[in-house]
Structure formats: structure tokens, C-alpha cells
Amino acid sequence: MMPHMSHIDFLGIGAPKCGTTWLSAQLDAHPQIGFAPAKEVYYFADTILRRIAGQELRCFDRGVAWYHEQFPPAVGAVSYRGEFCPAYLYSEEAVARIGAYRPDIKLLLCLRPPVEMIYSWYWYNRNAVVASLPESFEKTMENPFLRDLGCFARHLRPYLDRFPAENILVVQFDAIRRDPDRVREGVYKFLDVAADFKPQLEAVKNPARAPRFPILQSSAQRLYGAISAVPGVGKLLKSPAVAKMLQDAYHGLNTRAREYEPLAPEERLKWEAYYAADQEELSHLLRSLRVIG
């Protein structure tokens, strides 16, 4: 391993659609924080959709030196470096890898009510190219892995078993909505950087997306799958930089922001009941952690 100052100091581990884009912008803006330019390096585990599709980038195989290269150097004012990758929450392999990499690393976790999270995640990812989601939320929830993205306690438990509680900070999505200044200050204090810094940023969010031309989405999915199978070409597509470039180009060409339809009350109650036991366990787990709520 490289000297201590070369190590990454903090990770955002989840959860998706819980304010991670907003929080990442606050981290990136701080002059003492060397935040990954791509926000999500996916070194310790790949994206949820890529894991479903079997199209993983396998960045971990590139080694720790490659990982460190994805961050600004720890020089000058920069005293903390990190990334925010919501997929890490859902991988016990990531827990083991992170623990082996740096057992004293600091971890950030954003949470919101699980039904709101998974419903928002579904609408945001309906337009993906790497993997297709079902045409309805109901069909999506038939997939056990996707359905249990909202089981926060189950996925948090391995992190609590591996890392000290004082190294984990939980940020509630509602707190970001109510008092973003307090949240930002609390996160900065947790990372031991100047807490009075106030970045001048525009509002940041990831809205739900819809394809401008649905036929182009299905064609892009088929083309990506076919090209990914070609030796040599598939390896190039799995370069993180190339994958991100292609993703950004596709979204610029064939997506538009949209308001998604509200979840039917009876469906909401059904899934709130499903997550109730896990939410009760989560409430118990959070008593041992620092929470900005």
C-alpha cells in the first residue's frame, strides 16, 4: 500500500436517491476535500444495474494504484479525499474490500423512507441502457434483489460489524430538505474540515428521466450488448472513463427530465408494511450512530 496520505479518507456508501448528489456537490466544493471528479469510482463494487446485467467494469481488478489515480493529489490545502458510491451499501464484498483497504476509513450514509427511495430509483433508472427495468414498478418489485434495496438495516449491519460506530455518519434526506446548511456543517465537522465554509452552488438534483425516443433506447441496449461481447471492444467499453462518456452522451441525446406519477396509496401501504420490520431494526441500529436528522 502507498503511504497513509495517499489513502482515501472517506466513502459515501449509499443509498441511491437519498440526497447523495446534493451532498457530493458540497463535498466537491470544499477546498480541503479532494473529491473524485467522477463522484462514483465504483472500485469496491459496481453499479446496481451493471451487476444485474453482468456488465461489471471490474475496477477492483485494476488495483489500488489505479484507484488512487482517480482522485486529486493530497497536496496543498487538500487534507481529505473521497468518493460517493451508493452501490457500495449493497455489497458484502465491498464491505470486506473497504475494511481491508482502510479499517479506520470514515463512512457517510444517506437515508430516506424506503418506499420513497425505491420508487424514485425505479423512475430514475427506467431509461438505462446497461440493463432494462420492467415497464411497471409492480413488476420491478418482483425481483428480490431490487425489492430489498430498501432494506437498509440488512445492508448496514455488515458495515457495523466491520467498522467502528464513531466512523459512520448517517444523513437523513428530510434533514437535507429542511436545513441543508446544518447538514453541510455537520458533514464537514465529521470529516474534520472547516465547517464554516459555504459553497456557492446551484441547486443540484437528479430528476427522473424518460426517453425522448423509446425505440432508440431499446436499440441502444441491443447495440451495447452486442458490442460488449466483442473481444477487445468490450474491454474498451468497460473502461470507466469510456463508460461514463457514453452514458452522458446517450442521456444528452435521448433523455428528458419528467415528473413521475405518484405511487398509488394502496401500493404505498403494501410496501411500507413489507419494509416495517427492517425499519424497526434500522431504528435500533441508528441509536449507536451519529445521525443528522
DOMIKOL-283017 format. One record per residue (C-alpha): x, y, z; residue in one letter; residue number from 1. Coordinates in nm, 3 decimals. Layout:
BEGIN
X/Y/Z/res/n
X/Y/Z/a/NUM .
...
***
This chain:
BEGIN
X/Y/Z/res/n
0.000/0.000/0.000/m/1 .
0.105/0.357/-0.056/m/2 .
0.183/0.597/0.232/p/3 .
-0.105/0.699/0.458/h/4 .
-0.166/1.035/0.292/m/5 .
-0.220/0.854/-0.037/s/6 .
-0.510/0.657/0.108/h/7 .
-0.866/0.770/0.053/i/8 .
-1.012/0.905/0.375/d/9 .
-1.388/0.872/0.337/f/10 .
-1.653/0.695/0.133/l/11 .
-2.019/0.762/0.076/g/12 .
-2.171/0.414/0.066/i/13 .
-2.539/0.484/-0.007/g/14 .
-2.821/0.494/-0.050/a/15 .
-2.931/0.598/-0.401/p/16 .
-3.191/0.874/-0.444/k/17 .
-3.135/0.990/-0.086/c/18 .
-2.959/1.321/-0.146/g/19 .
-2.620/1.181/-0.245/t/20 .
-2.589/1.409/-0.549/t/21 .
-2.651/1.719/-0.335/w/22 .
-2.410/1.604/-0.066/l/23 .
-2.145/1.514/-0.321/s/24 .
-2.161/1.868/-0.459/a/25 .
-2.100/2.008/-0.108/q/26 .
-1.800/1.778/-0.065/l/27 .
-1.658/1.856/-0.405/d/28 .
-1.680/2.231/-0.344/a/29 .
-1.480/2.231/-0.019/h/30 .
-1.118/2.341/-0.074/p/31 .
-0.986/2.091/0.183/q/32 .
-1.158/1.795/0.018/i/33 .
-1.018/1.618/-0.285/g/34 .
-1.337/1.465/-0.419/f/35 .
-1.333/1.216/-0.705/a/36 .
-1.411/1.411/-1.025/p/37 .
-1.646/1.132/-1.136/a/38 .
-1.820/1.126/-0.791/k/39 .
-1.853/0.747/-0.816/e/40 .
-1.542/0.543/-0.891/v/41 .
-1.708/0.203/-0.835/y/42 .
-1.380/0.049/-0.725/y/43 .
-1.507/-0.166/-0.437/f/44 .
-1.830/-0.270/-0.613/a/45 .
-2.001/-0.186/-0.939/d/46 .
-2.333/-0.018/-1.006/t/47 .
-2.656/-0.193/-0.923/i/48 .
-2.764/-0.208/-1.286/l/49 .
-2.429/-0.336/-1.413/r/50 .
-2.435/-0.612/-1.154/r/51 .
-2.784/-0.713/-1.266/i/52 .
-2.680/-0.713/-1.633/a/53 .
-2.348/-0.890/-1.583/g/54 .
-2.170/-0.591/-1.739/q/55 .
-1.945/-0.505/-1.446/e/56 .
-1.647/-0.277/-1.507/l/57 .
-1.441/-0.477/-1.252/r/58 .
-1.247/-0.169/-1.145/c/59 .
-1.118/-0.351/-0.836/f/60 .
-0.907/-0.570/-1.062/d/61 .
-0.721/-0.257/-1.178/r/62 .
-0.554/-0.230/-0.839/g/63 .
-0.514/0.027/-0.565/v/64 .
-0.269/0.244/-0.759/a/65 .
-0.533/0.290/-1.031/w/66 .
-0.790/0.373/-0.762/y/67 .
-0.574/0.647/-0.613/h/68 .
-0.524/0.797/-0.959/e/69 .
-0.898/0.872/-0.975/q/70 .
-0.861/1.143/-0.709/f/71 .
-0.688/1.480/-0.687/p/72 .
-0.347/1.453/-0.517/p/73 .
-0.337/1.500/-0.140/a/74 .
-0.128/1.817/-0.158/v/75 .
-0.168/2.182/-0.059/g/76 .
-0.498/2.256/0.118/a/77 .
-0.639/1.910/0.045/v/78 .
-0.649/1.707/0.366/s/79 .
-0.935/1.463/0.295/y/80 .
-1.017/1.267/-0.018/r/81 .
-1.315/1.051/-0.102/g/82 .
-1.597/0.947/-0.330/e/83 .
-1.970/0.876/-0.302/f/84 .
-2.081/0.545/-0.448/c/85 .
-2.436/0.439/-0.343/p/86 .
-2.386/0.086/-0.474/a/87 .
-2.135/0.004/-0.200/y/88 .
-2.415/-0.035/0.055/l/89 .
-2.546/-0.341/-0.126/y/90 .
-2.230/-0.547/-0.147/s/91 .
-2.080/-0.752/0.135/e/92 .
-1.780/-0.797/-0.093/e/93 .
-1.740/-0.419/-0.085/a/94 .
-1.752/-0.426/0.296/v/95 .
-1.463/-0.673/0.306/a/96 .
-1.264/-0.486/0.043/r/97 .
-1.309/-0.149/0.214/i/98 .
-1.219/-0.296/0.552/g/99 .
-0.901/-0.449/0.411/a/100 .
-0.816/-0.123/0.234/y/101 .
-0.855/0.102/0.537/r/102 .
-1.028/-0.016/0.857/p/103 .
-1.036/0.338/1.000/d/104 .
-1.198/0.498/0.694/i/105 .
-1.494/0.731/0.753/k/106 .
-1.828/0.635/0.601/l/107 .
-2.123/0.853/0.501/l/108 .
-2.472/0.710/0.457/l/109 .
-2.779/0.896/0.329/c/110 .
-3.123/0.753/0.402/l/111 .
-3.489/0.827/0.333/r/112 .
-3.810/0.626/0.375/p/113 .
-3.751/0.308/0.174/p/114 .
-4.069/0.322/-0.035/v/115 .
-3.986/0.676/-0.148/e/116 .
-3.629/0.572/-0.225/m/117 .
-3.704/0.262/-0.430/i/118 .
-3.988/0.427/-0.621/y/119 .
-3.767/0.724/-0.710/s/120 .
-3.482/0.489/-0.804/w/121 .
-3.713/0.294/-1.035/y/122 .
-3.824/0.602/-1.225/w/123 .
-3.472/0.741/-1.248/y/124 .
-3.333/0.417/-1.396/n/125 .
-3.613/0.323/-1.633/r/126 .
-3.420/0.485/-1.915/n/127 .
-3.095/0.296/-1.856/a/128 .
-2.900/0.136/-2.139/v/129 .
-2.690/-0.117/-1.949/v/130 .
-2.993/-0.303/-1.811/a/131 .
-3.367/-0.283/-1.866/s/132 .
-3.612/-0.242/-1.583/l/133 .
-3.969/-0.374/-1.614/p/134 .
-4.236/-0.145/-1.752/e/135 .
-4.407/-0.120/-1.415/s/136 .
-4.296/-0.061/-1.058/f/137 .
-4.502/-0.363/-0.954/e/138 .
-4.303/-0.591/-1.186/k/139 .
-3.975/-0.442/-1.065/t/140 .
-4.064/-0.530/-0.707/m/141 .
-4.091/-0.896/-0.806/e/142 .
-3.712/-0.901/-0.831/n/143 .
-3.582/-0.988/-0.479/p/144 .
-3.255/-0.801/-0.517/f/145 .
-3.422/-0.480/-0.636/l/146 .
-3.704/-0.507/-0.384/r/147 .
-3.459/-0.534/-0.099/d/148 .
-3.265/-0.222/-0.193/l/149 .
-3.493/-0.059/0.063/g/150 .
-3.389/-0.299/0.343/c/151 .
-3.138/-0.056/0.488/f/152 .
-3.082/-0.235/0.820/a/153 .
-2.996/-0.561/0.646/r/154 .
-2.735/-0.394/0.430/h/155 .
-2.599/-0.166/0.704/l/156 .
-2.540/-0.447/0.953/r/157 .
-2.220/-0.583/0.785/p/158 .
-2.069/-0.233/0.794/y/159 .
-2.147/-0.200/1.165/l/160 .
-1.986/-0.538/1.226/d/161 .
-1.670/-0.428/1.046/r/162 .
-1.623/-0.056/1.121/f/163 .
-1.634/0.146/1.445/p/164 .
-1.961/0.330/1.502/a/165 .
-1.784/0.662/1.552/e/166 .
-1.657/0.640/1.193/n/167 .
-2.008/0.632/1.043/i/168 .
-2.232/0.935/0.988/l/169 .
-2.594/0.898/0.875/v/170 .
-2.771/1.185/0.698/v/171 .
-3.149/1.177/0.668/q/172 .
-3.291/1.300/0.338/f/173 .
-3.557/1.505/0.518/d/174 .
-3.281/1.692/0.703/a/175 .
-3.130/1.796/0.371/i/176 .
-3.470/1.929/0.264/r/177 .
-3.536/2.112/0.592/r/178 .
-3.197/2.255/0.681/d/179 .
-2.923/2.196/0.423/p/180 .
-2.685/2.439/0.597/d/181 .
-2.698/2.234/0.918/r/182 .
-2.639/1.912/0.725/v/183 .
-2.344/2.053/0.535/r/184 .
-2.186/2.187/0.854/e/185 .
-2.236/1.854/1.032/g/186 .
-2.073/1.659/0.750/v/187 .
-1.778/1.897/0.733/y/188 .
-1.726/1.861/1.110/k/189 .
-1.740/1.484/1.078/f/190 .
-1.462/1.499/0.819/l/191 .
-1.255/1.745/1.026/d/192 .
-1.252/2.017/0.761/v/193 .
-1.353/2.381/0.802/a/194 .
-1.723/2.364/0.894/a/195 .
-1.795/2.730/0.828/d/196 .
-1.725/2.703/0.454/f/197 .
-2.036/2.783/0.247/k/198 .
-2.007/2.694/-0.120/p/199 .
-2.195/2.899/-0.376/q/200 .
-2.371/2.627/-0.572/l/201 .
-2.679/2.598/-0.784/e/202 .
-2.948/2.354/-0.669/a/203 .
-2.838/2.001/-0.755/v/204 .
-3.067/1.704/-0.806/k/205 .
-3.109/1.400/-1.028/n/206 .
-3.462/1.415/-1.171/p/207 .
-3.649/1.120/-1.311/a/208 .
-3.582/1.070/-1.680/r/209 .
-3.781/0.949/-1.975/a/210 .
-3.661/0.857/-2.325/p/211 .
-3.736/1.105/-2.600/r/212 .
-3.747/0.814/-2.844/f/213 .
-3.823/0.478/-2.677/p/214 .
-3.717/0.285/-2.987/i/215 .
-3.373/0.445/-2.962/l/216 .
-3.342/0.323/-2.604/q/217 .
-3.414/-0.040/-2.698/s/218 .
-3.183/-0.016/-2.999/s/219 .
-2.904/0.128/-2.782/a/220 .
-2.948/-0.155/-2.533/q/221 .
-2.918/-0.420/-2.805/r/222 .
-2.619/-0.246/-2.965/l/223 .
-2.440/-0.209/-2.632/y/224 .
-2.495/-0.575/-2.550/g/225 .
-2.367/-0.689/-2.891/a/226 .
-2.059/-0.468/-2.888/i/227 .
-1.977/-0.563/-2.528/s/228 .
-1.943/-0.925/-2.640/a/229 .
-1.676/-0.843/-2.899/v/230 .
-1.324/-0.925/-2.768/p/231 .
-1.115/-0.614/-2.725/g/232 .
-1.403/-0.376/-2.794/v/233 .
-1.591/-0.497/-2.487/g/234 .
-1.284/-0.428/-2.273/k/235 .
-1.268/-0.073/-2.408/l/236 .
-1.636/-0.016/-2.329/l/237 .
-1.570/-0.129/-1.974/k/238 .
-1.315/0.143/-1.918/s/239 .
-1.478/0.368/-1.652/p/240 .
-1.397/0.685/-1.845/a/241 .
-1.540/0.547/-2.171/v/242 .
-1.848/0.406/-1.998/a/243 .
-1.922/0.743/-1.837/k/244 .
-1.865/0.930/-2.163/m/245 .
-2.107/0.702/-2.349/l/246 .
-2.365/0.726/-2.072/q/247 .
-2.351/1.106/-2.068/d/248 .
-2.374/1.121/-2.448/a/249 .
-2.677/0.893/-2.452/y/250 .
-2.862/1.085/-2.183/h/251 .
-2.790/1.411/-2.361/g/252 .
-2.930/1.270/-2.683/l/253 .
-3.226/1.064/-2.573/n/254 .
-3.348/1.161/-2.227/t/255 .
-3.553/1.439/-2.077/r/256 .
-3.649/1.523/-1.721/a/257 .
-4.002/1.427/-1.622/r/258 .
-4.229/1.419/-1.323/e/259 .
-4.321/1.063/-1.239/y/260 .
-4.669/0.965/-1.140/e/261 .
-4.732/0.926/-0.764/p/262 .
-4.745/0.580/-0.614/l/263 .
-5.099/0.461/-0.552/a/264 .
-5.190/0.481/-0.179/p/265 .
-5.268/0.110/-0.156/e/266 .
-4.932/0.021/-0.312/e/267 .
-4.752/0.255/-0.073/r/268 .
-4.918/0.091/0.228/l/269 .
-4.835/-0.253/0.094/k/270 .
-4.465/-0.178/0.064/w/271 .
-4.446/0.018/0.388/e/272 .
-4.571/-0.298/0.557/a/273 .
-4.307/-0.501/0.374/y/274 .
-4.025/-0.276/0.500/y/275 .
-4.168/-0.229/0.851/a/276 .
-3.958/-0.495/1.027/a/277 .
-3.638/-0.376/0.863/d/278 .
-3.723/-0.015/0.953/q/279 .
-3.771/-0.116/1.315/e/280 .
-3.430/-0.283/1.316/e/281 .
-3.280/0.023/1.146/l/282 .
-3.417/0.247/1.418/s/283 .
-3.238/0.029/1.672/h/284 .
-2.910/0.034/1.477/l/285 .
-2.911/0.410/1.436/l/286 .
-2.911/0.461/1.814/r/287 .
-2.543/0.370/1.815/s/288 .
-2.453/0.607/1.530/l/289 .
-2.423/0.976/1.468/r/290 .
-2.731/1.086/1.278/v/291 .
-2.818/1.419/1.121/i/292 .
-3.196/1.403/1.116/g/293 .
***
